[in-house]
Amino acid sequence: MKTPIEDGFCEVFNRRDKDSIDSVVDPLREFSKDSVRLVKRCHKPDRKEYTKVAFRTAIGFVVMGFVGFFVKLIFIPINNIIVGSG
């Protein structure tokens, strides 16, 4: 009668464990490589680029505020009509 080691059970078991560990570690390794590449390509924005981004962000906030205000302004009377007729 062969022992599990002689039968090759431990070799198969270790190979299966290594494959399962690699399936978890490989995506993390790829993510870390991509992250390092991204950070190396990034640069600090100069004053002109920063003001352009800040201005466009402020415009976006204002536009979204007006949209929310007008939606609320339109739906208040509609809500009063629906609730008031009950």
C-alpha positions in Angstrom: 0.0 0.0 0.0 1.3 3.4 -1.0 1.4 6.4 1.3 -0.2 9.6 0.1 3.2 11.1 -0.6 4.2 8.1 -2.7 0.9 8.2 -4.5 1.5 11.8 -5.6 -1.4 13.2 -3.6 0.7 15.9 -2.0 2.1 17.0 -5.3 -1.3 17.4 -6.8 -2.6 19.1 -3.7 0.3 21.6 -3.7 -0.2 22.3 -7.4 -3.9 23.0 -6.8 -3.1 25.3 -3.9 -0.5 27.1 -5.9 -2.9 27.6 -8.8 -5.6 29.0 -6.4 -3.1 31.3 -4.7 -1.9 32.5 -8.2 -5.4 33.2 -9.2 -5.7 35.7 -6.3 -2.2 37.1 -6.4 -1.9 37.7 -10.2 -4.7 40.3 -10.4 -3.2 42.1 -7.5 0.2 42.1 -9.1 -1.3 43.5 -12.4 -3.2 46.1 -10.4 0.0 47.2 -8.6 1.9 47.4 -11.9 -0.8 49.5 -13.5 -1.0 51.8 -10.5 2.7 52.4 -10.4 2.7 53.2 -14.2 -0.2 55.6 -13.6 1.5 57.4 -10.8 4.7 57.7 -12.8 2.8 59.3 -15.7 0.9 61.8 -13.5 2.1 65.3 -13.1 1.3 68.2 -10.9 -1.0 70.7 -12.7 0.4 74.2 -13.4 -1.6 77.2 -12.4 -3.4 77.6 -15.7 -4.5 74.0 -15.8 -5.6 74.1 -12.2 -7.7 77.3 -12.6 -9.3 75.8 -15.8 -10.4 72.6 -13.9 -11.6 74.6 -10.9 -13.6 76.9 -13.1 -15.3 74.1 -15.0 -16.1 72.3 -11.7 -17.7 75.4 -10.3 -19.8 75.8 -13.5 -20.9 72.2 -13.1 -21.9 72.8 -9.5 -23.9 75.9 -10.5 -25.6 74.1 -13.4 -26.6 71.1 -11.2 -27.9 73.5 -8.5 -30.1 75.3 -11.0 -31.4 72.0 -12.4 -32.3 70.8 -8.9 -33.9 74.1 -8.1 -36.1 74.0 -11.2 -37.1 70.4 -10.7 -38.1 71.1 -7.2 -39.9 74.3 -8.3 -41.9 72.3 -10.9 -42.8 69.4 -8.6 -44.0 71.3 -5.6 -47.2 72.4 -7.3 -47.7 69.0 -8.9 -47.3 67.4 -5.5 -49.8 69.8 -3.9 -52.3 69.0 -6.6 -51.9 65.2 -6.1 -51.9 65.4 -2.3 -54.5 68.2 -2.0 -57.1 66.3 -4.1 -57.0 63.3 -1.8 
